[in-house]
């Protein structure tokens, strides 16, 4: 995998946010309700899950 492949995956990540925002919100709400995490941690979980999910989805779409 070279730099061009990585750039293409990152470019494809942004449209994939449409598909991964809901799982990020759902997981952060679950953790807030059942594990009493703070608001800042809830937002960090939401952003991390959304970005990682979008990155993984776009990488699978590009490489497979």
Beta strands, then each sheet from edge to edge (+ up, - down):
end
